[in-house]
Amino acid sequence: MTIVLFHSMYGLRPAVLAAADRLRAAGHEVHTPDLFDGRTAGDAEEGMRIKDEIGRDELLRRAVAAAAPHSQQGLVYAGFSLGGSVAQNLALGDERARGLLLLHGTSDIADDASTDMPVQLHVADPDPFEPDDWLNAWYLRMRKAGADVEVHRYRGAGHLYTDPDLPDYDAEAAERTWAIALDFLADL
């Protein structure tokens, strides 16, 4: 399986590269585009500033440019938080997409979205960036679009709980997430 894995608003940090290595060890080809051109953030505020400085449209342009050389293969789009939002936008626009793996983040869904791809979301419970009412609406809209959706929630975990270098890290939730995600990818 070929996977494009997008980083969070913290940039392309060691945790993203370690996640890519974990996926490679399971037999997947993984690409980790750097949407921030080498910049990383020390905290969420700095990450938001970098994201806002680059702008949503430019981030999506960079993501499309990074995924395009591999899209003929039928990609699995994946991402952490902001990267999940980017991955979702690209996956819903790619008729060859084989799947969507979202870690800690989602995005809005167009009313006319249509897909039959499998989607798996892993999210903290509660998550200040993905509140319950948003997740419920997201789930219903994704199902309406035709996606086969699984949502896995991790009670008491912080937003970016899979990143061992951040305060949100939850080792148990992270290991459960990776076990479930690897099974999902193996079934695609």
C-alpha positions in Angstrom: 0.0 0.0 0.0 1.3 3.5 -0.8 0.5 6.0 1.9 1.0 9.8 1.9 1.3 10.9 5.6 0.8 14.6 6.4 2.2 16.2 9.5 0.4 18.3 12.1 0.7 22.0 12.7 4.0 21.2 14.5 5.6 20.4 11.2 7.5 17.4 10.0 8.9 16.3 13.4 10.5 13.1 14.6 7.2 11.6 15.6 5.9 11.8 12.0 9.0 10.2 10.7 8.8 7.4 13.4 5.2 6.8 12.4 6.2 6.5 8.7 8.9 4.0 9.8 6.3 2.0 11.7 4.2 1.9 8.6 7.1 0.9 6.4 8.0 -1.9 8.8 4.5 -3.2 8.2 5.3 -3.3 4.4 3.9 0.0 3.2 5.5 2.6 1.0 5.2 5.9 2.9 5.8 9.5 1.7 6.0 12.3 4.3 5.7 15.7 2.5 7.0 18.7 4.4 4.2 21.3 3.9 6.1 23.8 6.1 9.4 23.7 4.1 11.6 22.6 7.0 10.0 24.8 9.7 8.8 23.1 12.9 6.9 24.6 15.8 7.8 24.4 19.5 4.2 24.8 20.6 0.7 25.0 19.2 0.7 28.8 19.0 3.8 28.8 16.8 2.3 26.0 14.7 -0.8 28.1 14.1 1.3 31.1 13.1 3.2 29.0 10.6 0.0 27.5 9.2 -1.7 30.9 8.9 1.4 32.5 7.4 1.5 29.8 4.6 -2.3 29.8 4.3 -4.8 27.1 3.6 -4.8 27.3 -0.2 -1.0 27.1 -0.3 -0.9 24.2 2.1 -3.4 22.3 -0.1 -1.4 23.2 -3.2 1.7 21.8 -1.7 -0.1 18.7 -0.5 -1.5 18.1 -4.0 1.9 18.6 -5.6 3.4 16.1 -3.2 0.7 13.4 -3.7 0.3 13.8 -7.5 3.4 11.8 -8.5 2.0 8.8 -6.6 -1.8 9.1 -7.2 -1.9 6.6 -10.1 -1.1 3.9 -7.6 -4.3 4.5 -5.6 -3.1 6.2 -2.4 -4.1 5.9 1.2 -4.2 9.4 2.5 -3.3 9.8 6.2 -2.4 12.7 8.5 -2.1 14.0 12.0 -4.5 16.8 13.1 -4.0 19.5 10.5 -2.5 16.8 8.3 -5.7 14.8 8.7 -7.7 17.7 7.5 -5.3 18.0 4.5 -5.5 14.2 3.9 -9.3 14.2 4.0 -9.5 17.1 1.5 -7.2 15.3 -1.0 -8.7 11.9 -0.5 -12.3 13.1 -1.2 -11.0 14.7 -4.4 -9.1 11.6 -5.6 -11.3 9.0 -7.3 -8.4 6.5 -7.1 -8.0 6.9 -3.3 -7.9 3.5 -1.5 -8.5 4.8 2.0 -8.3 7.6 4.5 -6.6 7.3 7.9 -7.2 10.3 10.2 -5.2 10.7 13.4 -6.5 13.5 15.6 -8.2 15.6 12.9 -11.0 16.0 10.4 -12.2 18.6 7.9 -15.4 19.9 6.7 -17.2 17.9 3.9 -18.8 19.4 0.9 -22.5 18.7 0.5 -21.9 17.0 -2.8 -19.0 14.8 -1.7 -19.2 11.3 -2.9 -16.9 8.4 -2.1 -17.0 4.7 -1.3 -13.6 4.5 0.4 -13.0 3.2 3.9 -12.2 5.8 6.5 -10.8 5.4 9.9 -10.6 8.2 12.5 -8.7 8.0 15.8 -9.4 10.9 18.2 -9.1 11.9 21.8 -12.3 11.9 24.0 -12.9 14.7 24.7 -10.8 16.7 22.1 -11.0 20.5 22.2 -10.2 20.6 18.4 -12.8 17.9 17.5 -15.8 18.5 19.8 -18.6 15.9 20.0 -21.1 17.9 18.0 -18.5 18.5 15.2 -17.6 14.8 15.2 -21.2 13.7 15.1 -21.9 16.0 12.1 -18.7 14.9 10.4 -19.6 11.2 10.8 -23.1 11.7 9.4 -21.8 13.8 6.5 -19.1 11.3 5.7 -21.6 8.4 5.8 -24.0 10.4 3.6 -21.1 10.8 1.1 -20.9 7.0 1.0 -17.8 6.3 3.0 -17.4 3.3 5.2 -16.4 5.0 8.5 -14.9 3.8 11.7 -14.4 6.1 14.6 -12.1 5.2 17.5 -12.1 7.4 20.6 -9.6 7.4 23.4 -11.0 8.5 26.7 -8.7 10.9 28.6 -6.0 11.1 25.9 -4.8 14.5 24.8 -5.3 15.9 21.3 -2.0 14.7 19.7 -1.7 11.6 22.0 0.4 9.6 19.5 3.4 12.1 19.6 5.8 11.0 22.4 7.5 14.5 22.3 4.4 16.4 23.2 2.6 16.8 26.6 -0.6 15.1 25.1 1.2 11.8 24.7 -0.6 8.7 26.0 1.5 5.6 25.4 -1.4 3.1 25.9 -3.7 5.0 23.6 -1.0 5.4 21.0 -0.2 1.7 20.9 -3.9 0.8 20.6 -4.2 3.4 17.8 -1.3 1.9 15.8 -2.5 -1.7 16.3 -6.0 -0.8 14.9 -4.6 1.4 12.2 -2.2 -1.3 10.9 -5.1 -3.8 10.8 -7.1 -1.2 8.8 -4.3 -0.7 6.3 -3.7 -4.5 6.0 -7.4 -5.0 5.0 -7.3 -2.4 2.3 
